[in-house]
Amino acid sequence: MFKWIAGGLATFFSIRYLSRLQKASTNITSRIRVRIHKVNLTGIELKAMVQLQNPNPVALRLQHPFVKILHNNKLLGSSTVENTVIEISENSQKDFDLNIKSAGWLTLIQILGTRVVSDIRNGNPIALDIQTQIITRVNGLPYEQTENIILQL
């Protein structure tokens, strides 16, 4: 009889813990800022500042975030993939500075147009609508957030 009670309690607490982890992984919030870091002969290099916040009373384990920058659903650049697991303690946040390598100038001309690319090369002010996509895994569950922002030079 004691085995049944102990087994039932262990099952109850395991399910409760797993449901709290799943709820915590859906409550995570992310913020991203993107700026032009460098303009060189091979293309542009963007810098993405990603902030992941854990407002939960449970520590979370997450995969290092991967960021894609899109314009009209066409890829402008992406960060490098890192196979590291990071822990964010309860009620805290983690900041990441990611370098985004863009495609070459020819691809940028095809996606953005010649006028925008020449403005970037000359350092003229521009405002470009882009989509940022953060992809990671939180406690083994996939997490993806897409956000529309304006990139200014």
Buried (B, 14 or more C-beta within 10 A) or exposed (E): EEEEEEEEEEEEEEEEEEEEBBEBBEBBEBBBEBEBBEBEEEBBBBBBEBEBBBEBEBBBBBBBBBBBBBBEEEBBBBBEEEEEEBEBEEEBBBEBEBBBBBBEBEBBBEBBEEEBBEBBEEEEEBEBEBBBBBBBBBBEEEBEBEEEBEBEB
